């Protein structure tokens, strides 16, 4: 089977290379907007869908020739994919929008091509060779295996001014043998707003509240910004500090999600989760609707999915309408209602006392194993 792996490296471009990157970001954004505008005009005049290729704009916009042509071709491909997704699933994917410099993510993608003289993109001991930019100094967190094939790179710039390069590799690997989940090697996880998740044995994740820990520092910076003159040197320095704090918080959260998902994927043969609609849950929390999004649980589910799949293990999603919280895990009695603030309850039928979230995790595991057995039968 074909497996794709990505290595994200930090780039340290020279001033000339950084200027080329900035030109490429701007050209890609400019080309996207021109192609989208021409597509809309063509559709209004003829009723047909057509996206012009980048070659059409090079005569009227000669500055496009200063950047890597592969980045412009990939911008055309991305717009085509955006329209295909919109036409296929309009309820899930919106109509492509125009890009604005202050809102858009600065990035461009370039594909690697093999010629007799060698590949157009390759890595060195301390850098990455790119078309027109030459060898850009880089720091790699890890190195690819010898049989991995470099397919493409995506260069991006963060709001704090740091450059990164995501290198996509293709590798042929052996299909993992499917692991049959058993009750003793399966874990059920219940999403918890207070603890991130609770498993069926009562273990709580309880990651540090990174945003809450930095809230005082962020509030102080916001107060300083409110008293500064926008556009001044002090204002720019304070904005940079503010962005660096948020970037550090995001990195801490991402590090926890990767390590926790890897620990679970290695320790268990199957993981059962409830397919909660996190967006709807966020809307229901009138006091702090951003708490669900800040937890990163959606990313946690996706990380668990691919890490389990690569080991032949299963991520079992239980229907979100299953009454896992209201069902007694001892006798199966379903209660009519259990208010959310109530953290524990006693079953009136068998008299068993339950912790609300642990009981739900036990039921999620039970329903997930029954669902897997039904699909396998």
JOLIN-V778175 format. One record per run of one state. SS is the DSSP state (2 for helix, 1 for strand, 0 for the rest). FROM is the first residue (numbers start at 0). TO is the last residue. If there is no record, write none. Layout:
SS:FROM:TO
SS:FROM:TO
This chain:
0:0:0
1:1:11
0:12:13
2:14:45
0:46:52
2:53:56
0:57:60
2:61:65
0:66:67
2:68:87
0:88:105
1:106:110
0:111:112
1:113:114
0:115:116
1:117:118
0:119:120
1:121:122
0:123:125
1:126:129
0:130:132
1:133:138
0:139:147
1:148:156
0:157:161
1:162:171
0:172:181
2:182:184
1:185:191
0:192:194
1:195:198
0:199:202
1:203:203
0:204:208
2:209:212
0:213:213
2:214:225
0:226:231
2:232:266
0:267:268
1:269:273
0:274:276
2:277:283
0:284:288
2:289:294
0:295:295
2:296:308
0:309:312
1:313:317
0:318:325
1:326:326
0:327:332
1:333:333
0:334:342
1:343:345
0:346:351
1:352:354
2:355:375
0:376:376
